[in-house]
Amino acid sequence: RSLSDPDHRKIVSAAVQEAHYMVSLLRNLGAATRLGESGQPVLLSPVDVSALVERVVARHQPIARTAEVDLNAAVPDPPLVVSSDHTLLEQALSNIVDNAVRYNRPRGHVAVVLDRDGAGFSLSVEDDGPGVTDEELSRLTTRSFRGSEARTRRPDGRGLGLAIAVEALTRLGLSLTFQRSASGGLRVEIRPAAVGGSGVPVAG
């Protein structure tokens, strides 16, 4: 059957989304296990955040295409390198990007932007999706909490992604803030905890 067949496209799209979801769930469960090992120190090493951003965005392009969401990244030149834990930082960003893509609208947009900010950096993920209510905004990183839009679009979700992201970033000395984007969607920003940022702080 051809992909020009609408019914076949729906089947392929559902299969891609399910495969991506299962991979994300397994990675999150692995991250949760690691974060639960409180006695294990986080080992820091140089991390090319520019390459990390591009890799996360490339990994999410298939799911973005099936969801009809335009996903783009912007990184500084030369590449930005920080001392961090590569696995935890990548999992945190991956969860944030996955959330922005998965709960956006068809023909929506997600922008992942990495900037230098003095001696630190800012890493933002902004979407023009349906957004969240005031009450949901303050509870986004509570484990198992899922907003009304998320429950509608993905009723079988676990509500782990953002909670694991904030736990990982806290261990890395980074802060995470949420605020509404200018388009009415959600803007999530990661910064070194000492730098802070506007919006709703949930870590740091």
Secondary structure, DSSP 8 states (H G I E B T S, - for coil): --TTSHHHHHHHHHHHHHHHHHHHHHHHHHHHHHHH-TTS----EEEEHHHHHHHHHHHHHHHHHHTTEEEEEE--SS--EEEE-HHHHHHHHHHHHHHHHHTS-TTEEEEEEEEEETTEEEEEEEE-S----HHHHTTTTSTT---HHHHHH-TT--S-HHHHHHHHHHHTTEEEEEEE-TTSSEEEEEEETTT--SSEE---
